[in-house]
Amino acid sequence: MQRFLAPFFVATQASLILALRVLPPLEAFAAHGKCPLPAKTQAGGQHLRMISSATGSGSSCVVEPTQTKETNRARSSNVWQKVPIEATTPGKDIGCDLPVAESLVQGTAVIVVPKIATTAECAQFVDLCTRAAEVHREQREAADLPSKAIARLPTVAAHQRAREAGTPCAEAIPKDSDAIASTILERAIDFIDDNLPELVKRLFATAATGDGGGSSGRLLLGDLYRAGRLEFSSREPAINVYWKGGEFLAHKDHQAITVLIPLSSNHDFRGGGTGFWGQDSRGHRAEGPALVLRPDAGTAMLFGGHVTHAGIPVEEGTRVVFVASFSQLGGRKQREIDAAQSRDIYGDLV
């Protein structure tokens, strides 16, 4: 399959669309335990694409060069990719042809950016946070609380916000990890500024450019972040540590954008990954995800707040993921209303 699809990654868009038609059906992946297989899905012939690295086989990506500046802000001169959540069908544009900003706003694609975090940073992050998560699990067991297969550890700032709001949460990640978390989040934000200015303009346009603009006067997401004018989901940024059986149920974040960065090597666990449902999906209760991404450690996945997604259950090993969902400061009440209307009772907003 890899040898068959490889030529299409550098071919024209028409070739990419042709490549989608030969991807294996959902049953092929479900047989290997990659995701649940609802009964209706078998009859419907739904297709699932499983991508296990930033440029892995099965991708229907539009590859675009990173406009990396000399400052090494995004740490990578590698390509970044726009991955449509649903396979393209004739006569219907669901991500391949839309501009990048519009694709994320409409929830039809995921942006995949390699090397936002280095291998060394990922290894240190995983070591420190896994040990902290084990302590958290032991404390729950000592207090006769149910032991969970997932620990959600907030950053220092997220922990402080949760305490001020009276929201229960675990202890903050270690300070060394917190410094790394801040660094890689800033890299992801700077990447968005450097490569996706139209997305910033579209999602954060009501910010005052006088305060949020750089020397050029352009609205910069990094300036909003450093000025404290971004609002994060409760207990985020955070690190999710999944053990065997650990999963994050399907939900929407109801924020402008989510940054999700796997920190564990794919060799450290079996199963897992992040599943995505298309906008035309019948819902996660009726069918499995249209796309599952398992990129290399340190690769950022960027997607909009109206995309239904889930942490696929880990079958063996330990998976560690960094997550930060945020919007421009203000508008939280409307996001809570939107979350309630979508019956999203698993997200952190409600």
Secondary structure, 3 states (H helix, E strand, C coil): CHHHHHHHHHCCHHHHHHHHCCCCEHHHHHCCCCCCCCHHHHHHCCECEEECCCCCCCCCCEEECCCCCCCCCCCCCCCEEEEECCCCECCECCCCCCCHHHHHHHCCEEEEECCCCCHHHHHHHHHHHHHHHHHHHHHHHHCCCCCCCEEEEECHHHHHHHHHHCCCCCCCCCHHHHHHHHHHHHHHHHHHHHHCHHHHHHHCCCCCHHHHECCCCCECHHHHHHCCCEEECCCCCEEEEECCCCCEEEECCCCCEEEEEECCCHHHEEECCEEECCCCCCCCCCCCCCEEECCCCCCEEEEECCCCEEECCEEEECEEEEEEEEEECCCHHHHHHHHHHCCCCCCCCC
